[in-house]
Amino acid sequence: MLRTLGVADRDLAACTPLTGGTYNTVTRVTLIDGRDWVVKTPPPHSAGLRYERDLLVNEVAFYTAAARAGGPTVPRVVHSEPDPTAPTGAYLVMTARPGRPWHEVDWAEAPHDEPRLRAELGRFVGRLHTVTGPGGFGYPAAPLGPPAATWRTAFTAMTEAVLADAETYRAPLPYTVDRIRTVLARATPVLDDVTRPALVHFDLWQGNLLVAGEPGARSIGGVIDGERMFWGDPVADFVSLALFGELEEDGDFLAGYAESSGGRLEFSDSVRLRLALYRSYLYLIMLVETVPQGVGSEAAEETRQLVEPHLVAALDAVSRRTSA
């Protein structure tokens, strides 16, 4: 892959596998001229969830669109080959971003850093959400079909796909697939409140937020792993930004978000119901994916114990809000 970019063995200073991902293989490549790249390749097998087909297409779309939002926070695409049948297969080469994951930072060293960076992150995400998709709603890689004209159509297909995966892989869930499908279906009219396909990362947990710099002068070094992005409701990003928590309690983030998104976010009945839907979708993915990933019985059980209560709470929230 590197040779197609004119890089020979003598040009390499280091080539280091990176861990932490759950799907693609990731390698950091440092060249003797100082260039620092990350290379991603998809798994050699096709087993996975339906929406995971051609994830690198999504990632390229995210970084390309995010660059239009301004700021150097995302990697720059150096080269990509989305076609798995090409001579070198599908892959993505991008610039590396500085820093370490948010959750690995010792914030006690400089207590004022974290609230300041939460506001900075809010401004960045707000800018992302001002970017509008070029064709419609859904995943750019179109694993579930072409872009949809409405968000209701796109998100219904997304949830139906993960429920079909649950049936295919016989994933253990707290309720039957039919019951979950019925609960989610009652809430689909609220999705018509979304009329613009915004840029949504949908995986903004702390492992994908890099923090650079020394205590007291820290900055957001990068927002990475945009492979699970889609064009849809910006509210969906608030789930992973406060994974298993409530973003409504994050005043620093919301203040920054309001600065760049064009106004203060109101947690209306519609927003709260949509949040419950997107939580349900994310938690379903987290539970179902453990089967095709083959994480092992112990890791799968740990995930189930962690995620299942939150899925139950999200589905109960959907039920309450649609029966009120």
C-alpha positions in Angstrom: 0.0 0.0 0.0 2.8 2.4 0.9 4.6 1.6 -2.3 1.6 2.9 -4.3 2.3 6.2 -2.6 5.9 6.2 -3.6 7.2 5.0 -0.1 10.0 2.5 -0.2 11.4 0.5 2.7 14.3 2.9 3.1 11.8 5.7 3.8 10.3 4.0 6.9 11.4 5.0 10.4 8.8 2.9 12.2 5.7 0.8 11.5 3.7 0.1 14.6 0.4 -1.7 15.1 -2.2 0.2 17.1 -4.8 -1.4 19.4 -8.1 -0.2 20.7 -10.2 -0.6 17.6 -12.9 -3.3 17.2 -13.1 -3.7 13.4 -10.4 -2.4 11.1 -6.7 -3.1 11.4 -4.8 0.1 12.3 -1.0 0.7 11.8 1.0 3.9 12.5 3.6 4.6 10.0 6.4 7.1 10.6 8.6 8.2 7.7 12.2 9.4 8.0 11.2 12.7 6.5 8.9 13.3 9.5 5.6 12.5 8.0 3.4 10.5 10.4 0.5 8.5 9.0 -2.1 6.0 10.1 -3.1 3.2 7.7 -6.4 1.4 8.1 -7.3 -1.9 6.4 -10.6 -3.8 6.8 -10.8 -7.3 8.2 -10.2 -10.1 5.6 -13.5 -11.7 6.5 -17.0 -10.5 5.8 -18.6 -11.5 9.1 -20.0 -8.4 10.9 -23.1 -6.4 11.3 -24.9 -5.3 8.2 -24.1 -1.6 8.5 -20.4 -2.3 8.8 -19.9 -3.0 5.1 -17.2 -0.6 3.6 -16.8 1.4 6.8 -13.7 3.1 5.4 -15.9 4.8 2.8 -17.8 6.4 5.7 -14.5 7.4 7.4 -13.2 9.1 4.3 -16.6 10.9 3.9 -16.4 12.1 7.5 -12.9 13.5 7.4 -13.5 15.2 4.0 -16.7 16.8 5.3 -15.3 17.7 8.7 -12.5 19.5 7.0 -15.1 21.9 5.6 -16.2 22.7 9.1 -12.9 24.3 9.9 -10.0 23.6 12.3 -7.2 21.0 12.1 -8.8 18.6 14.6 -9.4 15.6 12.2 -6.9 13.6 10.2 -6.3 14.6 6.6 -6.9 11.8 4.1 -3.6 11.1 2.3 -5.0 8.4 0.0 -7.9 5.9 0.1 -8.8 2.8 -1.9 -12.4 1.9 -1.1 -12.7 -1.0 -3.5 -11.9 -4.3 -1.8 -11.4 -6.0 -5.2 -8.6 -3.6 -6.2 -5.1 -5.1 -6.5 -4.1 -3.8 -3.0 -7.6 -4.1 -1.5 -9.5 -1.5 0.4 -7.5 0.8 2.7 -7.2 4.3 4.0 -4.0 6.3 4.6 -4.4 9.5 6.8 -2.3 11.8 8.8 -1.8 10.9 12.5 -3.1 13.3 15.1 -1.3 14.1 18.3 -2.3 13.2 21.8 -3.7 10.4 23.9 -7.3 9.3 24.5 -9.3 11.6 26.8 -10.0 9.0 29.4 -6.2 8.3 29.9 -5.5 11.9 30.9 -4.9 12.8 34.5 -7.1 15.8 34.8 -6.2 16.4 38.4 -2.9 17.8 37.3 -4.7 20.9 35.9 -8.3 20.9 37.0 -9.3 23.7 34.8 -8.2 22.0 31.6 -11.2 19.6 31.3 -14.1 22.1 31.5 -12.2 24.3 29.0 -11.7 21.4 26.6 -15.3 20.3 27.0 -16.3 23.8 25.8 -13.7 23.5 22.9 -15.2 20.1 22.0 -18.7 21.6 22.0 -17.6 24.3 19.6 -16.1 21.7 17.3 -19.1 19.4 17.3 -21.3 22.4 16.8 -19.3 23.2 13.6 -19.6 19.6 12.5 -23.4 19.7 12.7 -23.6 22.7 10.4 -22.3 20.6 7.5 -25.2 19.2 5.4 -25.0 15.9 3.5 -24.8 16.0 -0.3 -27.5 13.4 -1.2 -29.8 12.3 1.6 -29.9 10.5 4.9 -27.9 7.4 6.0 -24.5 5.9 5.7 -22.3 7.1 2.8 -21.2 3.5 2.0 -24.9 2.6 1.5 -24.7 -0.8 3.2 -28.5 -0.7 3.7 -29.4 0.8 0.4 -29.1 4.2 -1.3 -29.5 7.5 0.6 -33.0 8.0 1.9 -35.2 11.0 1.3 -36.3 11.2 4.9 -34.6 10.6 8.3 -37.5 8.3 9.3 -36.8 6.0 6.4 -33.1 6.0 7.0 -33.2 5.4 10.7 -35.9 2.7 10.4 -33.6 0.8 8.0 -30.7 1.2 10.4 -32.6 -0.2 13.4 -34.1 -2.9 11.4 -30.7 -4.0 10.2 -29.2 -4.4 13.7 -32.4 -6.3 14.8 -32.0 -8.6 11.8 -28.3 -9.1 12.9 -29.5 -9.9 16.4 -31.7 -12.6 14.9 -29.0 -13.9 12.6 -26.4 -14.1 15.3 -28.9 -15.1 18.1 -27.5 -12.3 20.2 -28.8 -12.4 23.8 -31.0 -9.3 24.4 -33.2 -8.3 27.4 -36.4 -8.5 25.3 -37.4 -10.4 22.1 -36.5 -8.8 18.8 -40.2 -8.4 18.0 -40.9 -6.6 21.2 -38.0 -4.2 20.6 -39.1 -3.6 17.1 -42.6 -2.8 18.2 -41.4 -0.3 20.9 -39.1 1.5 18.4 -41.8 1.6 15.7 -44.2 3.5 17.9 -41.7 6.4 18.1 -40.8 6.7 14.4 -43.1 9.7 13.7 -40.9 11.9 15.8 -38.1 11.4 13.3 -40.0 13.5 10.9 -38.9 16.5 13.0 -35.4 16.1 11.4 -35.4 17.6 7.9 -31.7 18.2 7.2 -29.0 15.5 6.9 -26.3 16.8 9.2 -22.8 15.3 9.6 -22.9 12.9 12.6 -19.8 11.1 13.9 -21.8 8.8 16.3 -18.7 7.4 18.0 -17.5 10.4 20.1 -16.7 8.4 23.2 -13.6 9.4 25.0 -11.4 6.8 23.3 -11.8 8.7 20.0 -11.0 12.1 21.5 -7.3 12.8 21.7 -5.8 15.3 24.1 -2.5 16.9 23.4 -0.1 19.3 25.3 1.1 19.6 28.9 -1.1 20.2 32.0 -2.4 23.8 31.9 -1.9 24.1 28.1 -3.8 21.1 26.8 -5.8 21.1 23.6 -7.9 18.7 21.6 -5.3 17.0 19.4 -7.7 15.0 17.3 -11.2 13.6 16.8 -10.7 10.2 15.1 -12.4 7.0 14.0 -15.1 8.5 11.9 -15.9 5.2 10.3 -19.4 4.9 11.9 -20.6 8.3 10.7 -23.8 9.0 8.9 -25.9 11.8 7.6 -28.8 12.3 10.0 -30.0 13.9 13.2 -27.2 15.9 15.0 -28.9 14.9 18.3 -27.6 11.4 17.7 -24.1 12.5 18.5 -25.1 13.4 22.1 -25.4 9.7 23.0 -21.7 8.7 22.7 -20.6 12.2 24.0 -22.1 11.2 27.3 -22.0 7.4 27.0 -24.2 5.9 29.8 -24.8 9.5 31.1 -26.7 12.7 30.4 -25.2 15.3 28.1 -27.8 17.7 29.5 -25.6 17.9 32.7 -22.5 19.0 30.7 -22.9 22.8 30.8 -19.4 23.4 29.5 -19.9 21.3 26.3 -23.4 22.8 25.7 -22.1 26.4 26.1 -19.4 25.7 23.5 -21.9 23.9 21.2 -24.3 26.9 21.3 -21.5 29.2 20.2 -20.9 27.5 16.9 -24.1 25.7 16.1 -26.3 28.8 15.9 -28.1 28.7 19.2 -28.7 26.9 22.5 -29.9 23.4 22.3 -33.4 22.9 23.8 -34.1 19.5 25.3 -37.6 19.4 24.1 -39.9 16.4 24.2 -38.9 15.6 20.6 -35.2 15.8 21.4 -35.6 13.6 24.5 -37.6 10.9 22.6 -35.0 10.9 19.7 -32.2 10.6 22.2 -33.9 7.5 23.7 -34.2 6.1 20.2 -30.5 6.7 19.4 -29.4 5.2 22.8 -31.4 2.1 22.0 -29.7 1.8 18.6 -26.2 2.3 20.0 -26.7 -0.1 22.9 -28.2 -2.7 20.5 -25.1 -2.5 18.3 -22.8 -2.8 21.4 -24.6 -6.0 22.5 -25.1 -7.7 19.1 -21.6 -7.0 17.7 -19.9 -9.1 20.4 -21.1 -12.3 18.6 -19.6 -11.7 15.1 -16.5 -10.2 16.8 -15.9 -13.4 18.7 -14.8 -11.5 21.8 -15.2 -14.6 24.0 -17.8 -15.5 26.6 -16.2 -13.6 29.5 -15.9 -10.3 27.6 -19.4 -10.8 26.1 -20.8 -11.2 29.5 -19.0 -8.1 30.8 -20.5 -6.1 27.9 -23.9 -7.5 28.6 -23.9 -6.6 32.3 -22.7 -3.1 31.5 -24.9 -2.3 28.5 -28.1 -4.3 29.0 -29.5 -2.1 31.9 -28.9 1.0 29.8 -30.7 -0.6 26.8 -33.7 -1.5 29.0 -33.8 2.1 30.4 -33.7 3.6 26.9 -36.4 1.3 25.6 -38.5 2.1 28.7 -38.0 5.8 28.0 -39.3 5.3 24.4 -42.3 3.4 25.7 -43.2 6.1 28.3 -42.8 9.0 25.9 -44.9 7.3 23.2 -47.7 6.2 25.6 -48.0 9.6 27.3 
